[in-house]
């Protein structure tokens, strides 16, 4: 008996030493579906949506309409449900803009949750850009925000595949593509003023705007992403992003632009802010400004696809955790 007891103690000791180094079943499952977010898939989609044929995707113009149809077709082809009562578009009339811009539309798709379908997690990116200049030059907007747009698309495909294989999320995930961001966050403003899903049931918004380049501050340390706003309303949301990063992607999380005294005021400059104004926790993922920002030279061949893929995967892992944990994230810093 004494010998058996010693052997049991040794076994327990080795198990305790080994377990923290092993990944949990949950982590292994999420990593399986994260592989759907590949460099090749992101690159193929980005070269499409940032092509000249989309004419710079200016709000209300033909190129933006083409992009909206491209997104709709993608979700239909992958059997991902429409996010607006059977429709993929949330129409925004020109009157909302005092006729400064033409009619336009947000694009929404969704995957219903299995246990808490009334609780909504939003992952978003804006798909509009600046259009064509007076000389006929096209602002392709590959990084801004073609990079976020295709990341959201590929995440939707990953979550749909998970659901098809019996690993669907507990909460409903809504994949939102906003119009009018370049005109002043107008598409997301319209959404929160006319929500399709109750704002009080919206758990969080993960927003992706420009994740495909390297800025001048990281030329020698490229494995990074700026994280903005994740701790403004929920300490737990910030902890989840950090936890998932440690487990899976090991990026440097740079909080430079999260400073409340940031002169660039980036917390207020993308679509997540309209959710934050409604006390919905947000995290904004961003790789920084660069020499091609808002220029005709923001093109698909300049994207760092390996880095973009890892950044997109971090958002995916964060989304997976928020959509699947037992309790919805706590809002402990609401104004």
Secondary structure, DSSP 8 states (H G I E B T S, - for coil): -HHHHHHHHHHHHHHHHHHTTS--HHHHHHHHHHTTS-HHHHHHHHHHHTSGGGGGGBTTSHHHHHHHHHHHHHHHHTT-EESBTTBSEEEE-GGGGTTSS--EEEEEEEE--SSEEEEEEEEEEE--B--B-TTS-B---IIIIIIHHHHHHHHHHHHHHHHHTT---SEEEEEEEES-GGGTSHHHHHHHHS-SS-GGGEEEEEEE---S---GGGTT--SEEEEESTTTS-HHHHHHHHHHIIIII--EEE-GGGSTT-TT-GGGSSTHHHHHTTT-EEEEEE----TTTTSTT--GGG--HHHHHHHHHHHHHHHHHHHHSSS-----S--
